[in-house]
Amino acid sequence: MNIETLREYCVSKKGVTESFPFDKVTLVFKVMGKMFALTGLNEELRVSLKCDPEKAIELRQEYETVIPGFHLSKIHWNTIIIDGTIPTQQIETWIDDSYNLIVNSLTKKLRAELDEL
């Protein structure tokens, strides 16, 4: 996976927008205004993803390249160093999980808006 495929996968999801709200090098992906993934453009490829707290710990124990969320809540976020050791399909599954965590936490009104997109 490279930055282009990461970006394409994230923006292909329903209702996703991308922006640089923090600085000029941190690309943030949001669904209905809520962040589910972010990556830096000026460093080794990494992506930070929202994660169920128990699963987050399990993934950190299983994979050397999964670390607590960088500059994020260590309970709810993992940062994945994308260096080829984790298959792209697995990373995409984690992106899906992060996206779904956010979608499932949306208000009924926002979910209805998302469904209409």
ABEGO torsion letter per residue (X at the ends): XBAAAAAAAAAABBGBBBBBAABAABBBBBBGGBBABBBBAABBBBBBBBBBAAAAAAAAAABAABBBBBGBBAAABBBBBBAGABBAAAAAAAAAAAAAAAAAABBAAAAAAAAAX
